[in-house]
């Protein structure tokens, strides 16, 4: 187990020269202080916000209570054992390393906790008419105790990381996570369908609107500490997993934030990825496949990354063509149409319900002809050329479609809904919304049920 000199020194001093009788005043305050600390930490440290729900809140509350309890025990008896607290804090440090958050989140949480504790101590001091000198001594003890906790957490953190601190890179990675966490908290379903948790205030201006929402204060604070100018607009880049390498040391990329150790690695590029930026970015990526997201206001960063990851997934499944470096801007319609498969399937089921009485083959032939008509609005001859059919066959099919879907095809909104459904259906199930290749080359088709002759 790594033991730091700072931790040993701090433990020797904590929690400070406080009268033992003060413990009896502190004990009744602990439950309320713990709850207040948890709430304030979740509000002030965005990464911990999700921990306020469900079982995670119980764990967080236990950690806060254990540290508070040990503090009061040391006031009552400076020789009291701290073994349980020490083990807990080291575990917290290891957890932060495994979660990839770095120690900065814990450090922020400790500062928040200290503020809450001092605020409560001021109120208690007034209630019990405690001397100001005692409140000052209490503040010194709180800060010394926070140093103890931070040192213990660092021990566990460094142990989990094999002794590596990588503080600067950790801070920049944390900055990227803060930006994404802040924008995701304000998300609602967007271009490619929102992931669970992507809800909140209206984000309709994410792509083309002004997006003037101010960055979270934590983002501004950390950006200043690492010397990163906060941009108005950003572009997220989704990467295929691979070796991280040392690409950040290359010229022209010092303002790019990266999280290459994430299972789904990604970058944040300030501004647009124009030709000049691509000239420095592309060589750094090596052979790794990447999708350039949409350029958005800083508050839309999570949207940009979500769409880029969606495009990367669609390349994997063959919906989008394989490219070493692709751009979401080139595939916005496809991203939108494939964003909610279940809803698109429901739309197709509704719009094509009048064709349910046909056989699979009959239905496919009519749907293929319908999609061609909706997308081209061509003549029978033009459609026949596109479908490799005889024009008379196309006319037969169109008559059948108008007989079956006449009212639907005559209504602009229904016609638009049908085209959307068929396009989405074809993207998810290639071949579904187009006739089988080479079918009916002679313009002859099998007989149809009564009422659908010539389809």
DOTI-925739 format. One record per residue: residue in one letter; x, y, z of N, C-alpha, C in turn. Coordinates in steps of 0.1 Angstrom, whole numbers, padded with zeros to 4 digits, always signed. Example, Ala and Ser with C-alpha at 12.3 -4.5 7.8 and 13.67 -1.06 7.14 Angstrom:
2
a+0132-0057+0078+0123-0045+0078+0132-0033+0078 s+0128-0022+0071+0137-0011+0071+0129+0000+0079 
This chain:
455
x+0008-0012+0000+0000+0000+0000+0009+0012+0000 x+0006+0022-0009+0013+0034-0010+0010+0043+0002 x+0020+0048+0009+0017+0057+0020+0025+0070+0017 x+0018+0081+0016+0025+0094+0013+0028+0101+0026 x+0039+0110+0025+0043+0117+0037+0032+0127+0041 x+0025+0133+0031+0015+0143+0034+0004+0137+0042 x+0000+0124+0038-0011+0117+0045-0007+0115+0060 x+0005+0110+0062+0009+0107+0076+0010+0120+0084 x+0015+0131+0078+0016+0143+0085+0002+0149+0088 x-0007+0148+0079-0021+0153+0081-0028+0145+0091 x-0026+0132+0091-0033+0123+0101-0028+0126+0115 x-0016+0130+0116-0010+0133+0130-0017+0146+0135 x-0021+0155+0126-0027+0168+0131-0042+0168+0132 x-0049+0159+0124-0064+0160+0124-0070+0154+0136 x-0082+0159+0140-0089+0170+0134-0085+0183+0140 x-0075+0184+0149-0071+0197+0155-0074+0198+0169 x-0069+0208+0176-0071+0209+0191-0085+0215+0194 x-0094+0206+0194-0108+0210+0197-0112+0204+0211 x-0120+0211+0219-0124+0206+0232-0132+0193+0230 x-0130+0183+0238-0137+0170+0236-0152+0172+0238 x-0156+0182+0247-0170+0184+0249-0178+0188+0237 x-0170+0193+0227-0177+0198+0215-0184+0186+0207 x-0179+0174+0209-0184+0162+0203-0199+0161+0206 x-0203+0163+0218-0217+0162+0222-0226+0172+0215 x-0221+0183+0211-0228+0193+0204-0229+0188+0189 x-0219+0182+0184-0218+0178+0170-0227+0166+0166 x-0228+0156+0175-0234+0144+0172-0249+0146+0167 x-0257+0154+0173-0271+0155+0168-0272+0162+0154 x-0261+0169+0150-0261+0176+0138-0258+0167+0126 x-0252+0156+0128-0246+0148+0117-0256+0143+0107 x-0268+0138+0110-0277+0133+0100-0281+0144+0090 x-0284+0156+0095-0288+0167+0086-0276+0172+0078 x-0265+0173+0084-0253+0178+0077-0249+0168+0066 x-0250+0155+0068-0247+0145+0058-0257+0147+0046 x-0270+0148+0049-0279+0150+0038-0276+0162+0030 x-0273+0173+0037-0271+0186+0030-0258+0185+0022 x-0248+0178+0027-0236+0177+0019-0238+0169+0006 x-0246+0158+0007-0248+0150-0004-0256+0158-0015 x-0266+0165-0011-0273+0173-0020-0264+0184-0027 x-0256+0191-0019-0248+0201-0024-0237+0196-0033 x-0231+0184-0030-0221+0178-0039-0227+0174-0052 x-0239+0169-0052-0246+0165-0064-0249+0177-0073 x-0252+0188-0067-0255+0200-0074-0242+0207-0080 x-0231+0207-0072-0219+0215-0075-0209+0207-0084 x-0210+0194-0083-0201+0185-0091-0209+0177-0101 x-0209+0181-0113-0219+0175-0123-0217+0160-0124 x-0205+0155-0123-0202+0141-0125-0210+0133-0114 x-0212+0139-0103-0218+0131-0092-0233+0133-0092 x-0239+0142-0100-0253+0144-0101-0261+0131-0102 x-0257+0122-0111-0265+0109-0113-0265+0101-0100 x-0255+0103-0091-0254+0094-0079-0265+0098-0069 x-0272+0108-0071-0283+0112-0062-0295+0104-0063 x-0296+0095-0073-0307+0087-0076-0304+0072-0072 x-0314+0065-0067-0313+0051-0065-0303+0046-0055 x-0298+0034-0056-0288+0029-0047-0275+0037-0046 x-0271+0044-0056-0259+0052-0056-0260+0063-0045 x-0272+0068-0043-0273+0078-0033-0270+0072-0019 x-0275+0060-0016-0272+0054-0004-0257+0052-0001 x-0250+0048-0012-0236+0046-0011-0229+0059-0008 x-0233+0070-0015-0226+0083-0013-0229+0088+0001 x-0242+0086+0005-0245+0091+0019-0237+0083+0029 x-0235+0070+0027-0227+0062+0037-0213+0067+0038 x-0207+0071+0026-0193+0076+0026-0193+0089+0034 x-0202+0098+0032-0202+0111+0038-0204+0109+0054 x-0213+0100+0057-0216+0098+0071-0204+0092+0078 x-0197+0083+0072-0186+0076+0078-0174+0086+0080 x-0172+0095+0071-0161+0105+0073-0165+0115+0084 x-0178+0119+0084-0183+0128+0095-0182+0121+0109 x-0186+0109+0109-0186+0101+0122-0172+0100+0127 x-0162+0097+0119-0148+0096+0123-0143+0109+0128 x-0147+0120+0121-0143+0134+0126-0147+0136+0140 x-0160+0134+0143-0165+0136+0156-0159+0127+0166 x-0157+0114+0163-0150+0105+0172-0136+0109+0175 x-0129+0115+0166-0116+0120+0169-0116+0133+0178 x-0127+0140+0177-0128+0152+0186-0131+0146+0200 x-0139+0136+0201-0142+0130+0214-0130+0123+0220 x-0123+0116+0211-0111+0108+0216-0100+0108+0205 x-0090+0117+0206-0080+0118+0195-0073+0105+0192 x-0074+0095+0201-0068+0082+0199-0077+0072+0192 x-0089+0077+0188-0099+0067+0182-0093+0062+0169 x-0098+0049+0167-0093+0042+0154-0099+0049+0142 x-0091+0050+0132-0096+0055+0119-0095+0045+0108 x-0094+0032+0112-0092+0022+0102-0103+0021+0092 x-0115+0022+0097-0127+0020+0088-0127+0032+0078 x-0125+0044+0083-0125+0055+0074-0114+0055+0064 x-0102+0050+0068-0090+0050+0059-0093+0040+0048 x-0099+0028+0051-0101+0018+0041-0112+0024+0031 x-0122+0031+0036-0132+0036+0028-0127+0046+0018 x-0118+0055+0023-0113+0066+0015-0104+0060+0004 x-0096+0050+0007-0088+0044-0003-0096+0037-0014 x-0107+0031-0009-0116+0025-0019-0123+0035-0028 x-0126+0047-0022-0131+0058-0031-0121+0062-0041 x-0108+0063-0037-0098+0067-0047-0097+0056-0058 x-0097+0043-0054-0096+0033-0065-0108+0033-0074 x-0120+0036-0068-0132+0037-0076-0131+0049-0086 x-0126+0060-0082-0124+0071-0091-0115+0068-0103 x-0104+0061-0100-0095+0056-0110-0102+0047-0120 x-0109+0037-0115-0116+0028-0123-0127+0034-0132 x-0133+0045-0126-0144+0052-0134-0138+0062-0144 x-0125+0064-0143-0118+0074-0152-0121+0088-0149 x-0125+0091-0136-0128+0105-0133-0116+0113-0128 x-0106+0107-0124-0095+0114-0118-0098+0118-0104 x-0089+0125-0097-0092+0129-0083-0099+0143-0082 x-0100+0150-0093-0105+0163-0093-0120+0164-0088 x-0128+0153-0091-0141+0153-0087-0142+0152-0072 x-0134+0143-0066-0133+0141-0052-0128+0154-0045 x-0118+0160-0051-0113+0173-0045-0124+0183-0044 x-0132+0184-0055-0143+0194-0055-0153+0190-0045 x-0156+0177-0044-0166+0173-0034-0161+0176-0020 x-0148+0174-0017-0143+0178-0004-0145+0193-0001 x-0142+0201-0011-0143+0215-0009-0158+0219-0005 x-0167+0212-0013-0181+0215-0010-0185+0210+0004 x-0181+0198+0007-0184+0193+0021-0178+0202+0032 x-0166+0208+0030-0161+0217+0040-0169+0229+0041 x-0174+0235+0030-0182+0247+0030-0195+0244+0038 x-0201+0233+0035-0213+0229+0042-0211+0228+0057 x-0200+0221+0061-0197+0219+0075-0194+0232+0082 x-0187+0241+0076-0184+0254+0082-0197+0262+0083 x-0206+0262+0073-0218+0269+0074-0227+0264+0085 x-0227+0251+0087-0235+0245+0098-0229+0249+0111 x-0215+0249+0112-0208+0252+0125-0211+0266+0129 x-0212+0275+0119-0215+0289+0122-0229+0291+0129 x-0239+0283+0123-0252+0284+0129-0252+0277+0143 x-0245+0266+0144-0245+0260+0158-0238+0269+0168 x-0227+0275+0163-0220+0284+0172-0229+0295+0177 x-0237+0301+0168-0246+0311+0173-0256+0306+0183 x-0262+0294+0180-0272+0288+0188-0267+0286+0202 x-0254+0281+0204-0248+0277+0216-0239+0288+0222 x-0239+0300+0216-0230+0311+0220-0216+0306+0222 x-0211+0299+0212-0197+0295+0212-0188+0306+0208 x-0176+0307+0214-0167+0318+0211-0162+0318+0197 x-0159+0329+0191-0154+0330+0178-0141+0322+0176 x-0132+0322+0186-0120+0315+0185-0122+0300+0183 x-0133+0295+0189-0136+0281+0188-0140+0278+0173 x-0148+0287+0167-0152+0285+0154-0140+0285+0144 x-0131+0294+0147-0118+0295+0139-0111+0282+0140 x-0109+0277+0152-0102+0264+0154-0110+0253+0147 x-0123+0253+0148-0131+0243+0141-0128+0243+0126 x-0127+0255+0120-0125+0256+0106-0111+0251+0102 x-0101+0254+0111-0088+0248+0108-0088+0233+0109 x-0096+0227+0118-0097+0213+0119-0104+0206+0107 x-0114+0213+0102-0121+0208+0090-0112+0208+0078 x-0104+0218+0076-0095+0218+0064-0084+0208+0066 x-0079+0206+0078-0069+0196+0080-0075+0182+0078 x-0087+0180+0082-0094+0167+0080-0096+0164+0065 x-0100+0175+0058-0102+0173+0043-0089+0169+0037 x-0077+0175+0042-0064+0171+0036-0062+0156+0039 x-0066+0151+0050-0064+0137+0054-0072+0128+0044 x-0085+0132+0042-0093+0124+0033-0088+0124+0019 x-0083+0136+0014-0078+0137+0001-0065+0128-0001 x-0057+0128+0009-0044+0120+0009-0048+0105+0008 x-0057+0101+0016-0061+0087+0016-0067+0083+0003 x-0076+0091-0003-0081+0088-0016-0071+0088-0027 x-0061+0097-0026-0050+0097-0035-0042+0083-0035 x-0040+0078-0023-0033+0066-0021-0040+0055-0029 x-0053+0054-0027-0061+0044-0034-0061+0046-0049 x-0062+0059-0053-0062+0062-0067-0049+0058-0074 x-0037+0062-0068-0024+0059-0073-0022+0044-0074 x-0027+0037-0063-0026+0022-0063-0033+0016-0075 x-0045+0021-0078-0053+0016-0089-0046+0019-0103 x-0039+0030-0103-0033+0034-0116-0018+0030-0117 x-0014+0021-0108+0000+0017-0108+0010+0028-0105 x+0006+0037-0097+0015+0048-0093+0015+0060-0102 x+0008+0060-0113+0008+0071-0123-0003+0081-0119 x+0001+0094-0119-0008+0105-0116-0014+0111-0128 x-0006+0114-0138-0010+0120-0151-0020+0132-0148 x-0016+0141-0139-0026+0151-0134-0031+0160-0146 x-0022+0164-0154-0026+0174-0164-0036+0167-0174 x-0032+0155-0179-0041+0149-0189-0054+0145-0182 x-0053+0142-0169-0066+0138-0162-0075+0150-0161 x-0069+0162-0158-0077+0174-0157-0084+0177-0171 x-0076+0176-0182-0082+0179-0195-0093+0169-0198 x-0091+0156-0195-0101+0146-0197-0113+0149-0189 x-0111+0153-0176-0122+0157-0168-0130+0169-0174 x-0123+0178-0179-0129+0190-0185-0138+0185-0197 x-0134+0176-0205-0142+0171-0216-0154+0164-0210 x-0153+0156-0200-0165+0150-0194-0174+0160-0188 x-0169+0170-0182-0178+0181-0176-0186+0187-0187 x-0179+0190-0198-0186+0197-0209-0198+0188-0214 x-0194+0175-0216-0205+0165-0221-0216+0163-0211 x-0212+0162-0198-0222+0160-0188-0231+0172-0187 x-0226+0185-0188-0234+0196-0188-0244+0198-0199 x-0239+0194-0211-0248+0195-0223-0258+0184-0223 x-0254+0172-0219-0264+0161-0219-0275+0163-0209 x-0272+0171-0198-0282+0173-0188-0293+0182-0194 x-0290+0190-0204-0300+0199-0211-0305+0193-0223 x-0302+0181-0227-0306+0175-0239-0321+0171-0239 x-0326+0170-0251-0339+0163-0254-0336+0155-0266 x-0345+0146-0270-0343+0138-0282-0340+0147-0294 x-0329+0143-0301-0324+0152-0312-0324+0145-0325 x-0314+0148-0333-0313+0143-0347-0314+0128-0348 x-0307+0121-0340-0306+0107-0342-0313+0099-0330 x-0322+0106-0323-0328+0099-0312-0320+0100-0299 x-0326+0104-0288-0318+0106-0276-0316+0093-0269 x-0304+0091-0263-0301+0080-0254-0309+0082-0241 x-0311+0071-0233-0317+0073-0220-0309+0084-0212 x-0317+0093-0206-0310+0103-0198-0308+0116-0205 x-0309+0116-0219-0307+0128-0227-0321+0136-0227 x-0324+0143-0216-0337+0150-0215-0334+0163-0209 x-0344+0172-0210-0343+0185-0203-0348+0196-0211 x-0342+0208-0210-0346+0220-0216-0345+0219-0231 x-0353+0227-0238-0353+0227-0253-0340+0229-0259 x-0336+0221-0268-0323+0222-0274-0324+0223-0289 x-0335+0229-0294-0337+0230-0308-0327+0238-0316 x-0319+0246-0309-0309+0254-0316-0296+0248-0316 x-0295+0235-0313-0282+0229-0312-0274+0229-0324 x-0280+0228-0336-0273+0227-0348-0272+0241-0355 x-0283+0248-0356-0282+0261-0363-0285+0273-0355 x-0290+0271-0343-0294+0283-0334-0282+0289-0327 x-0284+0299-0319-0273+0307-0313-0267+0299-0301 x-0275+0291-0294-0269+0284-0283-0261+0292-0273 x-0267+0303-0268-0260+0312-0260-0259+0309-0245 x-0264+0297-0241-0263+0293-0227-0249+0294-0221 x-0247+0299-0210-0234+0301-0204-0229+0287-0200 x-0216+0285-0201-0210+0272-0196-0212+0271-0181 x-0212+0258-0176-0213+0256-0162-0201+0262-0155 x-0202+0268-0144-0191+0274-0137-0179+0264-0135 x-0182+0252-0132-0172+0242-0131-0163+0240-0143 x-0170+0241-0155-0163+0241-0168-0153+0253-0169 x-0159+0265-0166-0150+0277-0167-0139+0276-0158 x-0141+0272-0145-0131+0271-0135-0119+0262-0139 x-0123+0250-0143-0113+0240-0147-0106+0244-0160 x-0113+0250-0169-0107+0254-0182-0096+0265-0179 x-0099+0273-0170-0089+0283-0166-0077+0277-0159 x-0079+0267-0151-0068+0260-0145-0059+0253-0154 x-0064+0247-0165-0056+0240-0175-0052+0248-0187 x-0056+0261-0186-0052+0270-0197-0059+0267-0210 x-0072+0264-0210-0079+0260-0222-0090+0271-0225 x-0088+0279-0235-0099+0289-0238-0112+0283-0241 x-0122+0287-0235-0136+0281-0237-0141+0286-0250 x-0144+0278-0260-0149+0282-0273-0164+0283-0273 x-0169+0291-0283-0183+0292-0284-0189+0280-0291 x-0182+0275-0301-0187+0263-0308-0176+0252-0309 x-0181+0240-0309-0172+0229-0309-0177+0218-0318 x-0167+0209-0322-0171+0197-0330-0165+0185-0323 x-0174+0176-0321-0170+0163-0314-0167+0153-0325 x-0157+0144-0322-0152+0134-0331-0153+0120-0324 x-0160+0111-0330-0161+0097-0325-0151+0089-0332 x-0143+0081-0324-0132+0073-0329-0135+0058-0327 x-0130+0050-0337-0130+0036-0335-0119+0032-0324 x-0122+0024-0315-0112+0021-0304-0099+0016-0310 x-0088+0019-0304-0075+0015-0309-0065+0020-0299 x-0052+0019-0303-0041+0023-0294-0041+0038-0293 x-0040+0043-0281-0040+0058-0279-0029+0065-0285 x-0016+0060-0283-0005+0067-0289-0002+0080-0282 x+0007+0088-0288+0010+0101-0282+0006+0112-0291 x-0005+0111-0298-0009+0120-0308-0011+0134-0303 x-0014+0136-0290-0017+0149-0284-0004+0158-0284 x+0007+0152-0286+0020+0160-0286+0023+0166-0300 x+0015+0162-0310+0017+0167-0323+0013+0182-0324 x+0020+0190-0333+0017+0204-0334+0003+0206-0339 x-0004+0217-0334-0017+0220-0339-0028+0213-0332 x-0025+0205-0322-0036+0197-0315-0036+0200-0300 x-0029+0210-0296-0028+0213-0281-0041+0218-0276 x-0051+0223-0284-0063+0228-0279-0074+0217-0280 x-0071+0205-0285-0081+0195-0287-0082+0187-0274 x-0094+0185-0268-0096+0176-0257-0099+0162-0261 x-0093+0153-0254-0095+0139-0258-0097+0130-0246 x-0105+0119-0249-0107+0108-0239-0105+0096-0247 x-0093+0091-0248-0089+0080-0256-0090+0067-0248 x-0091+0068-0235-0092+0056-0227-0107+0051-0225 x-0116+0060-0229-0130+0056-0229-0133+0044-0238 x-0142+0035-0235-0145+0024-0244-0149+0029-0258 x-0155+0041-0258-0158+0047-0271-0151+0060-0272 x-0138+0060-0276-0130+0072-0275-0135+0083-0284 x-0132+0095-0280-0137+0107-0287-0129+0119-0284 x-0130+0129-0292-0123+0141-0292-0133+0153-0292 x-0128+0164-0286-0135+0177-0288-0126+0187-0295 x-0130+0192-0306-0122+0201-0314-0129+0215-0313 x-0122+0225-0308-0128+0239-0308-0131+0243-0322 x-0143+0249-0324-0146+0254-0337-0150+0243-0347 x-0148+0246-0360-0151+0237-0371-0139+0229-0374 x-0142+0217-0380-0131+0209-0385-0130+0212-0400 x-0124+0223-0403-0122+0227-0417-0110+0220-0424 x-0107+0224-0436-0096+0218-0443-0083+0219-0436 x-0081+0231-0430-0068+0234-0423-0067+0225-0411 x-0078+0224-0403-0078+0216-0391-0077+0201-0395 x-0084+0197-0405-0083+0183-0410-0069+0179-0414 x-0061+0189-0419-0047+0187-0423-0039+0183-0411 x-0042+0188-0399-0034+0184-0387-0040+0172-0380 x-0054+0171-0381-0061+0160-0374-0059+0146-0380 x-0061+0146-0393-0060+0133-0401-0047+0125-0399 x-0035+0132-0400-0023+0124-0398-0022+0119-0384 x-0027+0126-0374-0026+0122-0360-0035+0110-0357 x-0046+0108-0365-0054+0097-0363-0048+0084-0368 x-0038+0085-0376-0033+0073-0382-0043+0066-0390 x-0044+0053-0388-0054+0045-0395-0067+0043-0388 x-0069+0050-0377-0081+0049-0369-0093+0055-0376 x-0104+0048-0377-0116+0053-0383-0123+0063-0374 x-0128+0074-0380-0133+0085-0372-0145+0091-0380 x-0155+0096-0372-0166+0104-0377-0166+0118-0371 x-0166+0128-0380-0166+0142-0375-0180+0146-0373 x-0183+0150-0361-0197+0154-0357-0201+0167-0363 x-0213+0171-0360-0218+0184-0364-0212+0195-0355 x-0208+0206-0361-0203+0218-0353-0215+0224-0346 x-0214+0225-0332-0226+0230-0324-0221+0240-0314 x-0230+0248-0308-0226+0256-0296-0221+0246-0285 x-0212+0252-0276-0206+0243-0266-0217+0235-0258 x-0228+0241-0256-0239+0234-0249-0245+0222-0256 x-0242+0221-0269-0247+0210-0277-0237+0199-0279 x-0226+0199-0272-0215+0189-0274-0220+0175-0273 x-0228+0172-0264-0233+0158-0262-0241+0154-0275 x-0249+0163-0281-0256+0160-0293-0246+0156-0304 x-0236+0165-0306-0226+0163-0317-0219+0149-0315 x-0216+0145-0303-0209+0132-0301-0219+0121-0303 x-0231+0123-0299-0241+0112-0300-0244+0109-0315 x-0245+0120-0323-0247+0118-0337-0235+0111-0344 x-0223+0116-0340-0211+0110-0346-0209+0095-0342 x-0213+0092-0330-0212+0077-0326-0223+0069-0334 x-0234+0076-0336-0245+0069-0344-0240+0066-0358 x-0234+0076-0364-0229+0074-0378-0218+0063-0378 x-0209+0063-0368-0199+0052-0367-0205+0039-0366 x-0216+0037-0359-0223+0025-0357-0230+0021-0371 x-0236+0031-0378-0242+0028-0391-0232+0023-0401 x-0219+0028-0400-0209+0023-0409-0206+0008-0406 x-0206+0005-0393-0204-0009-0389-0214-0018-0395 x-0227-0014-0395-0237-0023-0399-0240-0022-0415 x-0232-0013-0421-0233-0012-0436-0244-0003-0441 x-0251+0004-0432-0261+0014-0436-0254+0025-0443 x-0243+0030-0437-0235+0040-0443-0223+0034-0449 x-0218+0040-0460-0206+0034-0466-0194+0036-0457 x-0185+0026-0458-0172+0027-0451-0163+0038-0455 x-0159+0046-0446-0149+0057-0449-0139+0057-0437 x-0127+0060-0440-0117+0062-0429-0121+0074-0420 x-0125+0085-0427-0129+0097-0420-0142+0101-0426 x-0153+0101-0419-0166+0105-0425-0171+0118-0417 x-0181+0124-0423-0187+0136-0416-0202+0134-0415 x-0207+0137-0403-0221+0136-0400-0229+0145-0410 x-0223+0157-0413-0230+0166-0422-0235+0160-0435 x-0228+0150-0439-0231+0143-0452-0242+0133-0451 x-0246+0130-0439-0256+0119-0437-0267+0123-0427 x-0271+0136-0426-0281+0140-0416-0294+0134-0418 x-0299+0132-0430-0312+0126-0433-0312+0111-0428 x-0301+0104-0432-0300+0090-0427-0300+0089-0412 x-0292+0098-0406-0291+0097-0391-0305+0100-0385 x-0313+0109-0391-0326+0112-0386-0336+0100-0388 x-0335+0094-0400-0345+0084-0403-0342+0071-0395 x-0330+0069-0391-0326+0057-0384-0325+0059-0369 x-0329+0071-0364-0327+0075-0350-0336+0067-0341 x-0348+0064-0345-0358+0057-0336-0364+0045-0344 x-0357+0034-0345-0362+0023-0353-0376+0018-0349 x-0379+0017-0336-0392+0012-0332-0403+0022-0337 x-0401+0035-0336-0411+0044-0341-0413+0043-0356 x-0401+0042-0363-0402+0041-0378-0409+0028-0382 x-0407+0018-0375-0414+0005-0378-0429+0007-0376 x-0433+0014-0365-0447+0016-0362-0453+0024-0373 x-0446+0035-0378-0451+0043-0389-0453+0035-0401 x-0443+0026-0405-0445+0018-0417-0457+0008-0415 x-0459+0003-0404-0470-0006-0401-0483+0001-0404 x-0484+0013-0399-0496+0021-0401-0499+0024-0415 x-0488+0030-0422-0490+0035-0435-0492+0024-0445 x-0487+0012-0443-0488+0001-0452-0499-0009-0449 x-0507-0006-0438-0517-0016-0434-0527-0020-0445 x-0530-0011-0454-0539-0016-0465-0534-0027-0474 x-0521-0029-0473-0514-0040-0481-0513-0053-0474 x-0518-0054-0462-0516-0065-0453-0522-0078-0459 x-0532-0077-0468-0538-0089-0473-0530-0096-0484 x-0520-0089-0489-0512-0095-0500-0501-0105-0495 x-0496-0113-0504-0485-0122-0501-0472-0113-0499 x-0462-0119-0493-0450-0112-0491-0444-0107-0504 x-0444-0115-0515-0439-0111-0528-0447-0100-0534 x-0460-0101-0533-0468-0090-0539-0466-0077-0531 x-0465-0078-0518-0463-0066-0510-0450-0059-0514 x-0439-0067-0515-0426-0062-0518-0426-0055-0531 x-0433-0061-0541-0433-0055-0555-0440-0041-0554 x-0452-0041-0548-0459-0029-0547-0452-0018-0539 x-0446-0022-0528-0439-0012-0520-0427-0007-0527 x-0420-0015-0535-0408-0010-0543-0413+0000-0553 x-0424-0003-0560-0430+0006-0570-0434+0019-0563 x-0441+0018-0552-0445+0030-0544-0434+0039-0540 x-0423+0033-0535-0412+0041-0531-0406+0048-0543 x-0405+0041-0554-0399+0048-0566-0408+0059-0571 x-0421+0057-0570-0431+0068-0574-0430+0080-0565 x-0429+0077-0552-0428+0088-0542-0415+0096-0543 x-0404+0089-0546-0392+0096-0546-0388+0103-0560 x-0395+0098-0571-0391+0103-0584-0403+0111-0590 x-0415+0107-0587-0427+0113-0593-0426+0113-0609 x-0419+0102-0613-0417+0101-0628-0429+0095-0635 x-0428+0095-0648-0438+0088-0657-0436+0073-0656 x-0446+0066-0661-0445+0052-0661-0432+0047-0668 x-0429+0054-0679-0416+0050-0687-0404+0052-0678 x-0403+0063-0671-0392+0066-0663-0391+0057-0651 x-0402+0054-0645-0402+0044-0634-0398+0030-0639 x-0403+0027-0651-0400+0013-0656-0385+0012-0658 x-0379+0023-0663-0364+0022-0665-0357+0020-0652 x-0362+0028-0642-0355+0027-0628-0357+0013-0622 x-0369+0007-0624-0372-0006-0618-0369-0018-0627 x-0364-0015-0639-0361-0026-0649-0374-0034-0652 x-0384-0027-0655-0397-0033-0658-0403-0028-0671 x-0413-0034-0676-0421-0029-0687-0430-0018-0682 x-0431-0007-0690-0440+0004-0685-0454+0000-0682 x-0459-0010-0690-0473-0015-0687-0474-0021-0673 x-0463-0028-0669-0463-0034-0656-0464-0023-0645 x-0456-0013-0647-0457-0001-0638-0471+0004-0637 x-0477+0006-0649-0491+0011-0649-0500+0002-0641 x-0499-0011-0643-0508-0020-0635-0506-0018-0620 x-0493-0017-0616-0490-0016-0602-0496-0003-0596 x-0494+0008-0604-0499+0021-0599-0514+0021-0598 x-0521+0014-0607-0535+0014-0606-0539+0006-0593 x-0532-0005-0590-0535-0012-0578-0532-0004-0565 x-0521+0003-0566-0517+0012-0554-0528+0023-0552 x-0532+0029-0563-0542+0040-0562-0556+0034-0557 x-0558+0022-0561-0571+0016-0556-0570+0012-0541 x-0558+0008-0537-0557+0004-0523-0554+0015-0514 x-0545+0025-0518-0540+0036-0510-0545+0049-0515 x-0555+0049-0523-0559+0062-0530-0560+0074-0522 x-0568+0073-0511-0570+0085-0502-0557+0089-0496 x-0550+0079-0492-0537+0081-0485-0527+0088-0494 x-0526+0084-0506-0517+0090-0516-0521+0104-0520 x-0534+0107-0519-0539+0120-0523-0538+0131-0512 x-0535+0126-0500-0533+0136-0489-0518+0139-0487 x-0514+0152-0488-0500+0155-0487-0493+0150-0475 x-0500+0152-0463-0493+0147-0450-0492+0132-0450 x-0502+0125-0454-0502+0110-0454-0491+0106-0465 x-0490+0112-0476-0481+0109-0486-0466+0111-0481 x-0464+0122-0474-0451+0124-0468-0448+0114-0457 x-0457+0110-0449-0455+0100-0439-0452+0087-0445 x-0458+0083-0456-0455+0071-0462-0441+0071-0468 x-0437+0082-0474-0424+0082-0480-0413+0081-0469 x-0415+0088-0458-0406+0087-0446-0405+0072-0441 x-0417+0066-0440-0417+0052-0435-0409+0043-0444 x-0411+0044-0457-0405+0036-0467-0390+0038-0467 x-0386+0051-0467-0371+0053-0467-0365+0048-0454 x-0371+0050-0443-0365+0044-0430-0365+0029-0431 x-0375+0023-0436-0376+0009-0437-0365+0003-0446 x-0362+0010-0457-0352+0005-0466-0338+0007-0460 x-0336+0017-0452-0323+0019-0446-0320+0008-0436 x-0330+0004-0428-0328-0006-0418-0328-0020-0424 x-0336-0022-0434-0337-0036-0440-0336-0034-0455 x-0323-0033-0460-0321-0031-0474-0328-0041-0482 x-0335-0037-0493-0342-0047-0501-0357-0047-0498 x-0360-0043-0486-0375-0044-0482-0383-0035-0491 x-0378-0022-0493-0386-0013-0500-0382-0011-0515 x-0376-0022-0521-0373-0021-0535-0376-0035-0541 x-0379-0036-0553-0382-0049-0559-0370-0058-0560 x-0372-0071-0559-0360-0080-0561-0353-0078-0574 x-0340-0078-0573-0332-0075-0585-0335-0085-0596 x-0337-0079-0608-0339-0088-0620-0353-0094-0621 x-0362-0091-0611-0375-0097-0612-0383-0092-0623 x-0391-0101-0629-0401-0097-0640-0394-0089-0651 x-0383-0094-0656-0376-0087-0666-0384-0087-0679 x-0393-0096-0681-0401-0096-0693-0414-0089-0692 x-0416-0082-0680-0428-0075-0678-0440-0084-0675 x-0437-0097-0672-0448-0105-0668-0448-0108-0653 x-0459-0109-0647-0460-0112-0633-0470-0122-0630 x-0468-0129-0618-0478-0139-0615-0492-0133-0612 x-0502-0141-0612-0515-0136-0610-0517-0132-0596 x-0525-0122-0594-0528-0116-0581-0542-0120-0576 x-0544-0118-0563-0558-0121-0558-0568-0112-0565 x-0581-0115-0565-0591-0107-0571-0590-0093-0565 x-0591-0083-0573-0590-0069-0569-0576-0064-0570 x-0566-0073-0573-0552-0068-0574-0546-0073-0587 x-0554-0075-0597-0548-0080-0610-0539-0070-0615 x-0528-0076-0621-0518-0067-0628-0508-0061-0619 x-0509-0063-0606-0499-0057-0596-0486-0064-0598 
